[in-house]
Amino acid sequence: MVSQIITALLVAALDTAWSMCRAGQKAALAQSDIVARFWLGVGNTGEALEAIVDRVSAWCGIDISASMIDRVYGL
C-alpha cells in the first residue's frame, strides 16, 4: 500500500519534471538574457527533480521506469 502511494507520488513528480525540462528548451528561443536565464533555471530545476525521484525510487526499491511504461501502455 505504501509502495503504491510512493510510486504514484514519484510518477506525478516525474510528470512535473518532464514539463520543466521541456520548458528549459525555450531558453534557446528567448529574445532576452533574462528570459533565457529564467527558462534555463526552470530546466535545471526539472533535472534536479528527476535526480531526486531517481534516488528516492532506488532507496525505496521501486522500479519507476517500469511503472511509467506500464502507465503509458495501460498494463
DSSP file (Angstrom, degrees, kcal/mol; ACC not computed):
  #  RESIDUE AA STRUCTURE BP1 BP2  ACC     N-H-->O    O-->H-N    N-H-->O    O-->H-N    TCO  KAPPA ALPHA  PHI   PSI    X-CA   Y-CA   Z-CA
    1    1 A M     >        0   0    0      0, 0.0     4,-1.8     0, 0.0     5,-0.1   0.000 360.0 360.0 360.0 -49.1    0.0    0.0    0.0
    2    2 A V  H  >  +     0   0    0      1,-0.2     4,-2.6     2,-0.2     5,-0.2   0.892 360.0  54.6 -64.5 -39.1    2.7    2.4    1.0
    3    3 A S  H  > S+     0   0    0      1,-0.2     4,-2.4     2,-0.2    -1,-0.2   0.879 106.8  50.9 -62.4 -38.3    4.8    1.5   -2.1
    4    4 A Q  H  > S+     0   0    0      2,-0.2     4,-2.2     1,-0.2    -1,-0.2   0.876 110.6  48.6 -67.5 -37.5    1.8    2.2   -4.3
    5    5 A I  H  X S+     0   0    0     -4,-1.8     4,-2.2     2,-0.2    -2,-0.2   0.927 112.6  47.5 -68.0 -44.6    1.4    5.7   -2.8
    6    6 A I  H  X S+     0   0    0     -4,-2.6     4,-2.5     1,-0.2    -2,-0.2   0.908 111.5  51.6 -62.8 -41.2    5.1    6.5   -3.1
    7    7 A T  H  X S+     0   0    0     -4,-2.4     4,-2.5     1,-0.2    -1,-0.2   0.913 109.2  49.9 -61.9 -42.9    5.1    5.3   -6.7
    8    8 A A  H  X S+     0   0    0     -4,-2.2     4,-2.1     1,-0.2    -1,-0.2   0.902 111.8  48.3 -62.6 -40.8    2.1    7.5   -7.5
    9    9 A L  H  X S+     0   0    0     -4,-2.2     4,-2.2     2,-0.2    -2,-0.2   0.896 111.8  49.4 -66.4 -39.9    3.8   10.5   -6.0
   10   10 A L  H  X S+     0   0    0     -4,-2.5     4,-2.4     2,-0.2    -2,-0.2   0.887 109.4  51.6 -66.8 -38.8    7.0    9.8   -7.9
   11   11 A V  H  X S+     0   0    0     -4,-2.5     4,-2.1     2,-0.2    -2,-0.2   0.914 110.4  48.9 -63.2 -42.6    5.1    9.4  -11.2
   12   12 A A  H  X S+     0   0    0     -4,-2.1     4,-1.9     1,-0.2    -2,-0.2   0.898 110.9  50.6 -63.5 -40.0    3.5   12.8  -10.5
   13   13 A A  H  X S+     0   0    0     -4,-2.2     4,-2.6     1,-0.2    -2,-0.2   0.891 109.4  50.9 -65.6 -38.3    6.9   14.3   -9.7
   14   14 A L  H  X S+     0   0    0     -4,-2.4     4,-2.6     2,-0.2    -2,-0.2   0.875 106.7  54.3 -67.1 -36.6    8.3   12.9  -13.0
   15   15 A D  H  X S+     0   0    0     -4,-2.1     4,-1.8     2,-0.2    -1,-0.2   0.926 112.2  44.3 -60.2 -43.7    5.4   14.4  -15.0
   16   16 A T  H  X S+     0   0    0     -4,-1.9     4,-2.2     2,-0.2    -2,-0.2   0.918 112.9  51.0 -66.7 -43.7    6.2   17.8  -13.5
   17   17 A A  H  X S+     0   0    0     -4,-2.6     4,-2.6     1,-0.2    -2,-0.2   0.891 107.8  53.1 -62.2 -39.8   10.0   17.4  -14.0
   18   18 A W  H  X S+     0   0    0     -4,-2.6     4,-2.3     1,-0.2    -1,-0.2   0.922 109.6  48.2 -62.7 -43.5    9.5   16.4  -17.7
   19   19 A S  H  X S+     0   0    0     -4,-1.8     4,-2.1     1,-0.2    -1,-0.2   0.889 112.0  50.0 -63.2 -38.8    7.4   19.5  -18.3
   20   20 A M  H  X S+     0   0    0     -4,-2.2     4,-1.6     2,-0.2    -2,-0.2   0.891 109.5  50.5 -68.3 -39.1   10.1   21.6  -16.6
   21   21 A C  H  X S+     0   0    0     -4,-2.6     4,-0.6     2,-0.2    -2,-0.2   0.904 111.2  49.0 -65.0 -40.7   12.9   20.1  -18.7
   22   22 A R  H >< S+     0   0    0     -4,-2.3     3,-1.1     1,-0.2     4,-0.3   0.887 108.2  54.0 -64.8 -38.4   10.9   20.8  -21.8
   23   23 A A  H >< S+     0   0    0     -4,-2.1     3,-1.7     1,-0.3     4,-0.2   0.836  98.3  64.8 -64.9 -32.1   10.3   24.4  -20.7
   24   24 A G  H >< S+     0   0    0     -4,-1.6     3,-1.2     1,-0.3    -1,-0.3   0.742  89.9  66.4 -62.3 -22.9   14.1   24.7  -20.3
   25   25 A Q  G X< S+     0   0    0     -3,-1.1     3,-1.2    -4,-0.6     4,-0.3   0.675  82.8  75.4 -72.2 -16.7   14.5   24.2  -24.0
   26   26 A K  G X> S+     0   0    0     -3,-1.7     3,-1.1    -4,-0.3     4,-0.6   0.673  75.2  80.2 -67.5 -15.2   12.7   27.5  -24.6
   27   27 A A  G X4 S+     0   0    0     -3,-1.2     3,-0.6     1,-0.3    -1,-0.2   0.828  84.5  60.3 -61.2 -31.1   15.9   29.3  -23.5
   28   28 A A  G <4 S+     0   0    0     -3,-1.2    -1,-0.3     1,-0.2    -2,-0.2   0.788 110.2  40.7 -67.4 -26.1   17.3   28.7  -27.0
   29   29 A L  G <4 S+     0   0    0     -3,-1.1    -1,-0.2    -4,-0.3    -2,-0.2   0.432  86.9 121.7-101.2  -0.7   14.4   30.8  -28.5
   30   30 A A    <<  -     0   0    0     -3,-0.6    -3,-0.0    -4,-0.6     3,-0.0  -0.337  53.2-150.7 -67.6 144.2   14.4   33.5  -25.8
   31   31 A Q  S    S+     0   0    0     -2,-0.0     2,-0.3     1,-0.0    -1,-0.1   0.516  76.5  43.5 -95.9  -5.9   14.9   37.0  -27.1
   32   32 A S  S  > S-     0   0    0      1,-0.1     4,-2.2     0, 0.0     5,-0.1  -0.963  78.3-123.4-136.1 157.5   16.5   38.4  -23.9
   33   33 A D  H  > S+     0   0    0     -2,-0.3     4,-2.6     1,-0.2     5,-0.2   0.851 110.5  56.5 -65.9 -35.0   19.1   37.1  -21.5
   34   34 A I  H  > S+     0   0    0      2,-0.2     4,-1.9     1,-0.2    -1,-0.2   0.929 110.3  43.6 -64.2 -44.7   16.8   37.5  -18.5
   35   35 A V  H  > S+     0   0    0      2,-0.2     4,-2.5     1,-0.2     5,-0.2   0.895 113.0  52.7 -67.7 -39.9   14.1   35.3  -20.1
   36   36 A A  H  X S+     0   0    0     -4,-2.2     4,-2.3     1,-0.2    -2,-0.2   0.914 109.5  48.7 -62.5 -42.7   16.8   32.8  -21.2
   37   37 A R  H  X S+     0   0    0     -4,-2.6     4,-2.3     2,-0.2    -1,-0.2   0.881 109.8  53.2 -64.9 -37.1   18.2   32.5  -17.7
   38   38 A F  H  X S+     0   0    0     -4,-1.9     4,-2.2     2,-0.2    -2,-0.2   0.958 111.3  44.3 -60.8 -50.8   14.7   32.0  -16.4
   39   39 A W  H  X S+     0   0    0     -4,-2.5     4,-2.4     1,-0.2    -2,-0.2   0.863 112.1  52.9 -65.9 -34.9   14.0   29.1  -18.7
   40   40 A L  H  X S+     0   0    0     -4,-2.3     4,-2.7    -5,-0.2    -1,-0.2   0.901 108.7  50.9 -64.6 -39.1   17.4   27.6  -18.0
   41   41 A G  H  X S+     0   0    0     -4,-2.3     4,-2.2     2,-0.2    -2,-0.2   0.902 109.6  49.7 -63.0 -41.3   16.6   27.8  -14.3
   42   42 A V  H  X S+     0   0    0     -4,-2.2     4,-2.0     2,-0.2    -2,-0.2   0.925 112.5  47.9 -63.1 -43.9   13.3   26.0  -14.9
   43   43 A G  H  X S+     0   0    0     -4,-2.4     4,-2.0     1,-0.2    -2,-0.2   0.903 111.2  49.8 -63.9 -41.9   15.0   23.3  -16.9
   44   44 A N  H  X S+     0   0    0     -4,-2.7     4,-2.1     1,-0.2    -1,-0.2   0.874 109.2  52.3 -65.1 -37.0   17.8   22.8  -14.3
   45   45 A T  H  X S+     0   0    0     -4,-2.2     4,-2.3     2,-0.2    -1,-0.2   0.896 108.0  52.1 -64.7 -40.0   15.1   22.5  -11.6
   46   46 A G  H  X S+     0   0    0     -4,-2.0     4,-2.0     2,-0.2    -2,-0.2   0.895 109.2  49.3 -62.3 -40.7   13.4   19.8  -13.6
   47   47 A E  H  X S+     0   0    0     -4,-2.0     4,-2.0     2,-0.2    -2,-0.2   0.890 110.4  50.6 -66.4 -38.5   16.6   17.9  -14.0
   48   48 A A  H  X S+     0   0    0     -4,-2.1     4,-2.1     2,-0.2    -2,-0.2   0.891 108.9  52.0 -64.8 -38.9   17.2   18.2  -10.2
   49   49 A L  H  X S+     0   0    0     -4,-2.3     4,-2.4     1,-0.2    -2,-0.2   0.885 107.7  52.1 -64.9 -38.5   13.7   16.9   -9.6
   50   50 A E  H  X S+     0   0    0     -4,-2.0     4,-2.3     2,-0.2    -1,-0.2   0.905 108.9  50.6 -62.4 -40.8   14.4   13.9  -11.9
   51   51 A A  H  X S+     0   0    0     -4,-2.0     4,-2.3     2,-0.2    -2,-0.2   0.894 109.8  50.1 -64.6 -39.5   17.5   13.1   -9.9
   52   52 A I  H  X S+     0   0    0     -4,-2.1     4,-2.7     2,-0.2     5,-0.2   0.921 110.4  49.5 -64.3 -44.0   15.6   13.3   -6.6
   53   53 A V  H  X S+     0   0    0     -4,-2.4     4,-2.6     1,-0.2     5,-0.2   0.906 110.4  51.7 -61.2 -41.4   12.9   10.9   -8.0
   54   54 A D  H  X S+     0   0    0     -4,-2.3     4,-2.0     1,-0.2    -1,-0.2   0.920 112.4  44.9 -61.8 -44.5   15.6    8.5   -9.2
   55   55 A R  H  X S+     0   0    0     -4,-2.3     4,-2.5     2,-0.2    -2,-0.2   0.907 114.3  48.0 -68.0 -41.8   17.3    8.5   -5.7
   56   56 A V  H  X S+     0   0    0     -4,-2.7     4,-2.3     2,-0.2    -2,-0.2   0.917 112.1  49.4 -66.0 -41.9   14.0    8.1   -3.8
   57   57 A S  H  X>S+     0   0    0     -4,-2.6     5,-3.0    -5,-0.2     4,-0.7   0.891 113.2  46.8 -66.2 -37.4   12.8    5.3   -6.1
   58   58 A A  H  <5S+     0   0    0     -4,-2.0     3,-0.5    -5,-0.2    -1,-0.2   0.903 112.1  50.6 -67.8 -40.0   16.2    3.5   -5.7
   59   59 A W  H  <5S+     0   0    0     -4,-2.5    -2,-0.2     1,-0.2    -1,-0.2   0.867 115.2  42.8 -64.8 -36.9   16.1    4.0   -2.0
   60   60 A C  H  <5S-     0   0    0     -4,-2.3    -1,-0.2    -5,-0.2    -2,-0.2   0.522 112.7-117.9 -87.2  -6.3   12.6    2.6   -1.7
   61   61 A G  T  <5 +     0   0    0     -4,-0.7     2,-0.5    -3,-0.5    -3,-0.2   0.825  63.0 148.0  73.7  31.7   13.3   -0.3   -4.2
   62   62 A I      < -     0   0    0     -5,-3.0     2,-1.4    -6,-0.2    -1,-0.3  -0.865  47.9-141.5-103.6 130.6   10.7    0.9   -6.7
   63   63 A D     >  +     0   0    0     -2,-0.5     4,-1.6     1,-0.2     3,-0.2  -0.709  26.4 176.4 -87.5  88.0   11.3    0.4  -10.4
   64   64 A I  H  > S+     0   0    0     -2,-1.4     4,-2.2     1,-0.2    -1,-0.2   0.820  73.4  59.0 -68.0 -31.4    9.9    3.7  -11.5
   65   65 A S  H  > S+     0   0    0      1,-0.2     4,-2.3     2,-0.2    -1,-0.2   0.909 105.9  48.9 -65.2 -40.0   10.7    3.2  -15.2
   66   66 A A  H  > S+     0   0    0     -3,-0.2     4,-2.6     1,-0.2    -1,-0.2   0.879 110.3  52.1 -65.1 -36.9    8.5    0.0  -15.3
   67   67 A S  H  X S+     0   0    0     -4,-1.6     4,-1.9     2,-0.2    -2,-0.2   0.896 110.2  47.8 -65.4 -39.6    5.7    2.0  -13.6
   68   68 A M  H  X S+     0   0    0     -4,-2.2     4,-2.0     2,-0.2    -2,-0.2   0.904 113.1  48.0 -67.6 -40.9    6.0    4.7  -16.2
   69   69 A I  H  X S+     0   0    0     -4,-2.3     4,-2.3     1,-0.2     6,-0.2   0.921 110.9  51.0 -66.7 -43.1    6.0    2.2  -19.1
   70   70 A D  H  X>S+     0   0    0     -4,-2.6     5,-2.1     1,-0.2     4,-0.8   0.887 110.1  50.9 -58.7 -39.4    3.0    0.3  -17.6
   71   71 A R  H  <5S+     0   0    0     -4,-1.9     3,-0.2     3,-0.2    -1,-0.2   0.889 110.1  48.4 -67.3 -39.2    1.2    3.6  -17.3
   72   72 A V  H  <5S+     0   0    0     -4,-2.0    -2,-0.2     1,-0.2    -1,-0.2   0.915 119.4  37.5 -67.7 -42.6    1.8    4.5  -21.0
   73   73 A Y  H  <5S-     0   0    0     -4,-2.3    -1,-0.2    -5,-0.1    -2,-0.2   0.423 109.0-119.9 -93.4   2.0    0.7    1.2  -22.3
   74   74 A G  T  <5       0   0    0     -4,-0.8    -3,-0.2    -3,-0.2    -4,-0.1   0.817 360.0 360.0  69.3  32.1   -2.1    0.7  -19.9
   75   75 A L      <       0   0    0     -5,-2.1    -4,-0.2    -6,-0.2    -5,-0.1   0.456 360.0 360.0 -85.8 360.0   -0.8   -2.5  -18.3
